[in-house]
Amino acid sequence: MQFAVIGKTTTTERMLFYAGKTRALGEVHRGNTVTDYLTQERERGITICSSAVTFAWNGKRINLLDTPGHIDFTMEVEQSLHAVDGVIVVLDGTAGVEAQTVTVWTQADKHNLPRLVFVNKMDRPDANFDKCVDDLKSKLDALPVCTQYPAKNDQGQLGIYDVITLEQLSWQQKDFGRLYSKSKLKPCDALRGLQEKRNELIDQLSGLDDELAEVVISTESFDQVSNELIGQALRRATCQKKVVPVLLGSAYKNIGIQRLMDAVNDYLPTPEERNQIYDCFGNDLAGRVFKIVHDKQRGALTLVRLIRGEIKRGMRLTSSSGQAEVVSKIYEPLADEYREVSSVQAGDVAICAGLRSTVTGDLLTSSHSSLKNAQKRLLKSRGDTKQKINDDDDSEELDVCQEMFSIEPQIPDAVYFCSIEPPSISSQTAMENALKQLQREDPSLRVSYDAVTGQTVLGGMGELHMDIIKSRMLSEYKIDVDLGPLQIAYKETIESPAKYTLSLEKEIAGTKQNMSITLELINDHTELFSLDKSPENLQNLNALRPRILQVVRKGAISALERGPRVGGQVVDTQIRLHNVLIGRGTADSFIMSTAAQCVQKLLSTSGTRLLEPIMAMQIVAPNERISGIMADLSRRRALIKDVLPKGDKNKLIFVNAPLAELSGYSSVLRTISSGTASMTMQPCGFSEMNSIDESLAIRRAQGLE
């Protein structure tokens, strides 16, 4: 069974301890947890990279992925959700559904994953279980089914009422919560209240599950419904995403974790119950690559979720992109520790060494013919008679397979850029190799080379993301790189259409090179490059060989990568070719360069406007803090879209604001609201700037502000 825990490393540590995988309890504040093994994770007390662990519980094998909660590392969650069958969402019992919870819940919805909710920190005096359940209904539009309720004694110690079995569960703290006792409730108000909640649970489930409804109708009583029937109905409803079972406890105080692990076995689906699309592989191997990590001793390690078949050491694999690979070694995951195994079965996670070309999103199969046969069976089972596979056209076939089977995530555009410099020229190659490894591990990291400035440029998802990259370069690769100031990823667009003819003639290495080209820039986002179809130019353009036309196109489009204002990409602009005359013997490089120079001349003469990235924010804050937050947003050129009530005491603000005005905003928001407000932020496009803001942005980009 494969599932992800979103939001709490402490809960994961308890699971490993009670399953016998670790001998001591790891604590986030002590920096000794198993799954947060990076130096930066232990220093900051946050999860940065998702990590995989495998353990057994009550006769079932469980693969667990501990994923980050911070917005800058959303890509880690996205990659992990491709490889799991279910999700545990950990809520803070004192805060309920927070802003980032909404983000990861939406991601789980997109992947159609069943989930459990674990309400943590219920030992604290200010914890409110009912509020958390109400938040699930109002903020996430979920249908929560509470299988447990808190039971605190006179000393404030937390116990748990089990709604299904009508038992009280108590944990012993002297042995770190390894043992817990069950006791039947004696007739009292608590038992009567729990029986009412059990009847409500049965009533709720019987409206969703036909088998349970038949039993209730035939017995004409809720009391005659057995615990096993309730559990089976709850499992079916959970797997069908109709309900979300809610459990509670305190990971730090070692309460409720064993019952959470039982719920994983009882309510979340097994691998055989999901991924039916891969039945077309039969007993052949099918595995999905969802993450790549780099180990100092072992090199690149590929994490593969095995869906069908078995993977063995020394096995030859074929990826959906057509690459042939050989698995040199296979490991069982335990965060950054690895135990070598000879084979891994379907449903489990294999860490494979020796895969050089495989990337995140690839589908791995045993052979090319296996992939082809699976594709045929899938098309046949779906009754798709229109699309036939041509046995002779391997490239077309692989494209179809990639389209149907690839899980390559959509990587959002970078919102911040900065230059990166090695401490010395001798470290340049080492820095480039380290960046390649980090980029393969983290697809949201963009690395490019600026030919104008001669600098290597990084693109990332946020300030923390860039800071972590710099820190990892030092701690893991021993390279003390210098990061330039963070730059906003502005884009540019032309102000008005422009047309220009450029003629060049040079002698290079004794060969005369000459070319004349007429290009026009127009405001159009439908396509980048087009041909003038007018009668006076059509004959000239039709006479061009396709290869020469491609060279002209490539050179012209390359010039749009860097605009004249701040070097931003030029968008919403189309290049139209009117006429071109090329002398005999003119080299392709000269043709490409001339086309690029013509576009650059057009951009500089016609002029461009800056487009700045806009962020869509959702801010949740108490009613009494709203006026201060709104006043601060107005100073940041923000556009308030809507303000809605969130419960009795909070409001939800929908706002669009320029990224340039949001540097360090999360800290400012905490200060304004005294730590009571929370926010999520994601890119939502680009917007034009007025002349004053544009000139200020240019001065900032040039380092003058």
Secondary structure, 3 states (H helix, E strand, C coil): CEEEEECCHHHHHHHHHHCCCCCCCCCHHHCCCCCCCCHHHHHHCCCCCCEEEEEEECCEEEEEEEECCCHHHHHHHHHHHCCCCEEEEEEECCCECCHHHHHHHHHHHHCCCCEEEEEECCCCCCCCHHHHHHHHHHHHCCCEEECEEEEECCCCCEEEEECCCCEEEEECCCCCCCCEEEEECCCCHHHHHHHHHHHHHHHHHHCCCHHHHHHHHHHCCCCCCCHHHHHHHHHHHHHCCCCEEEEECECCCCECHHHHHHHHHHHCCCHHHCCHHHHHHCCCCEEEEEEEEEECCCEEEEEEEEEECEEECCCEEEECCCCEEECCEEEEEECCEEEEECEEECCCEEEEECCCCCCCCCEEECCHHHHHHHHHHHHHHCCCCCCCCCCCCHHHHHHHHHHHHCCCCCCCCCCEEEEEECCCHHHHHHHHHHHHHHHHHCCCCEEEEECCCCEEEEEECCHHHHHHHHHHHHHHHCCCCEECCCEECCEEEECCCEEEEEEEEEEECCEEEEEEEEEEEEECCCCCEEECCCHHHHHHHHCCCHHHHHHHHHHHHHHHHCCCCCCCEECCEEEEEEEEEECCCCCHHHHHHHHHHHHHHHHHHHCEEEEEEEEEEEEEEEHHHHHHHHHHHHCCCCEEEEEEEECCCEEEEEEEEEHHHCCCHHHHHHHHCCCCCEEEEEEEEEEECCHHHHHHHHHHHCCCC
